[in-house]
């Protein structure tokens, strides 16, 4: 009986030290927009276009930055 109580106490202690159900990290705005753009929701095509425009602007800024460093 004593061994059973010790085992119960140890298992309770170990299980209480365990992390709670850890949720996945929140998605970034880019990831959410990309998910919406890939869906068939109304307006998804507009979201895809906005993401393409943002990618294009980022690429242009990167080219301008590297050109300015030379």
N, C-alpha and C positions, 0 to 999 in steps of 0.2 A: 504494500500500500504506500509506504514511504517513497519507494522508487517511482511509483506512478505520479505522486505529487511533485517530486523533483523534476521528472520528465515534463509534466504539464507546465510547471513554472518556467523551465528553460525554453520550451517551445513558445510560450506566451512572450517571453522576453525577446526571443529572436524575431518573432513575427511583428512585434511592435517596433523594432529597429528598422524594419524594412521600409523603403520609401513607399509613399502612397502611390496609387495609380498615376504615374507621371503622364501628363498630357503632352502631345507633341508640341514643339515650339510653334508659336503663332506664325502664320504665313506672312511673308512680306507683301506689300501692296503690289509689287510686280508679279509675284506668284499668284495672288488672287485674280489680278487682271488677266493673266495668261490663262488661268482656268476658265474664267468667264469667256474669254475670246475663243477658246477651244470648244465651248458648248454651243448648243443650238438655240440659246435664249435670244429673244428679240434684242437687238442692239449689239450682239456679239461681234458682228462684222465691223461696227464702228470702234469697238474696243481693240480689235485686231489692227485696224488702221492706225489708231492712236499709238499702239505699241510699236508698229513699224516706223512711224514718224519719230517717236522717241529714240528708237535704236539708231535711226539715220542721223539724228541730231547728235547723239552721243559719239557716233563714229566720226562725224565731221569735227566735233570738238577735239577728239583724240588726235586726228590728223593735224589740226591747227596747232595743237600743243606741241606735237613732235616737230612740226615745221618751224615753230618759234624757238625751239631749243638749239637749232643749228646755227 
